[in-house]
Amino acid sequence: MGSIAKESVAGTELGALQELHVNMKELTYTDYRLLKRDYHHRVFVNRSLALEKIRCFGFDMDYTLAMYKSPDYEELTFELLLDRLVTIGYPHEILQYKYDSTFPTRGLVFDALYGNLLKVDSNGNLLVCAHGFRFLKGVEIWNYYPNKFIQRDDTKRFHILNTLFNLAETYLYACLVDFFSNCSRYISCDKGYRYGNLFMSFYSILQDVCDAMEYVHNSGYLKETTLKNLKKYVVKDDRICSLLSRIKEMGKVFLATNSDYNYTDAIMTYLLESTNESDKEDKETPRSWRSYFDLIVVDTRKPLFFAEGTVLRQVDTDTGKLRIGTYTGPHQLCAVYSGGSSDVVCDLLRVRGRDILYIGDHIFGDILKSKKRQGWRTFLVVPELAKELQVWTEKSELFEELKKLDLFLAELYQNMDSGSSERPDITSIQKQIQRVTHEMDMCYGKMGSLFRCGSRQTLFASQLMRYADLYAASFLNLMYYPFSYLFRAPPVLMPHESTVEHVCFEMNESNLFLGHHLSFYRHQKLKIILQEDSEEEGNDD
């Protein structure tokens, strides 16, 4: 009787487990895809984040709230840089160069010793190498870099170009190396160019371009030209007002920008106060842009802002001038401050590190420093992601072809071990892999994807994954999520997990029963882990 009862229970349980298995399988392969938002509106997750636990939202301005139109803005910056270099003595012929948005990508490294533009991975291994507009291959690369590897810690030699403001600078390095390499008046040397008794090293070119970049930004020419034609250079989106209003209903909001007050005021007025024609006819008075924020800090000098910071001073919003002395009083609503530090922001708003979600575009100045030094939660704005996703979806067959080539390579060695004397010829497969990798890269631009080179991730990609909790093409993608949303990070599999299959049992009745038990156990274990994560995050509060 006992055995019959056990069989009856087992049969019932087996049926229930089979039904659960089918339901979970359908959810995994069908419904889950339907539940995903359109990729244009997606926010991508590196580390889980419960949006309802965020008490304070911080924003950068340039390339975050204020998105500059590409390539118009980069063209303007490039032209101003050329003018400045000619002013300090560079040949007038360089003015013939025009900005080409298909060449530069962020995350490249300029080698100040040999004048090469490099794309590297997180460990410093070379992925792409260009001298001017000439891409180096094989022996040429080995002559410069014997191990196809660089020491990224040597910051005096290797200049990393990570920001959107660096795009024009990146292209300028290529133009200058191209010009001097092909100009008959100059003799090319390993570390620079000789002209009579003068020698111009690649390091001196780096210094000149960096000085020109600083001059263009600090002199006010770039800002003045931008403000004269805001419609040409700045993207205006009415959704910014809506999203900031919704966020302010849920928590505190602050603005922290390196720009000065007068420029910030002009840009934010254009974005949040300037009315369209219908509003003018209705005689509606626009809301002050400062009312969207609980705290506004200009002249922050990030990344110094996330360390010791500078003196906190109050800004006279009528004149734009700074008031004398360090501000030591309580927080004043809609007041504008200059300088200060991230610690000051926390004190004035009475929030701590994990309460804050900071949204910016600068992987180093905004994201890395706020994460490492303050423990803020981070959201990186990556405008290039829109094009990256478009290519990724439209050219997916190339990535699949690359995976098939890897599988074919594995099959050649499948039945061989250390005792095998046979050496299969893989030359043709290697050439095919190189061809597909190059074809994939060219879909993104001449220097390839921001995130990868074939199947290998770039330095920028590794930094994004390490320091940005969330990332998207625009902060406006937050509009498509409720403020109670739990951003859940996908599991990150190690090579031994992603390449080794789970145990597969023969599908007889006893093994089917055991398999369903294991599936049910994993499902319950997942629920426990989720619950523990939730409790752990709750204890942090």
Disulfide bonds with the S-S distance in Angstrom:
none
